[in-house]
Amino acid sequence: MRDTLNSCILRVVLCVWFMTVPALLSAQNEPIKYIGPGSCAATSCHGSVKPIAGSRILQNEYSTWIIKDKHSRAYQALTGDVGERMAHILKLAAKAEEAPKCLACHALNPAPEQRGRAFEISEGVSCENCHGPASAWLGPHTTKSWAHEKSVALGMHDTRDVIHRTEKCLECHLGTQNKFVATKSACSIAGRLTLVLNQNRQDCYTMTKLPYEYDFRCFQDNTASISFDPRSTAFIRG
């Protein structure tokens, strides 16, 4: 009787194992994908109306973004008379709101195969533009014991690192080889970019490693201000 019971248990375990392991391996081999800002909008995530007291994560980040942050309206800047004028200045073959060069910095515009679910390009510059594609870490990163490093390993951009965070901003606000659409004169309308960084004072000075011309200040309250001028010679890429 006991042998029969043990045999049944063994069969069940083996059956579950053979069904589960291929599914896990398949999930691990799935490409990391973008899933859009709506995935962060729940009030228990980042869509709270009021900041959560005593928490490092205020949980109202989505609400702040959609109501106050101009990044949420970055796509709209490509439309209408302004967008038409910029398309003319940059000699684009398409409308600004359809040009990949413009969408690279004015929207979340991954390739179709990198989209995990449908979202609107008109939502502008949203969460994953800065934090990286979230399909692999979105669920796990909400658990209490989940380490930030695990999310980074699964595709999250490490914006806790002051250098990585600033470089992510500068990709579009100053340009890189992959995100560079205009000449010095065409983008001089952007003016100076100033970032206020909440970082400990010692780490503030690591900002000097950035390969740009800047005005950098580190203050007594452990914050730093760093300003970049797109009109400087550092803006011109070879």
Secondary structure, 3 states (H helix, E strand, C coil): CHHHHHHHHHHHHHHHHHHHHHHHHHHHHCCCCECCHHHHCCCCCCCCCCCCCCCCCCCCHHHHHHHHCHHHHCCHHHCHHHHHHHHHHCCCCCCHHHCHHHHHHHCCCCCHHHECCCCCHHHCCCHHHHHCCCCCCCCHHHCCCCCHHHHHHCCCCCCCCHHHHHHHHHHHHCCCCCCCCCCCCCCHHHCCEEEEEECCHHHHHHHHHCCCCEEEEECCCCEEEEEECCCCHHHCCC
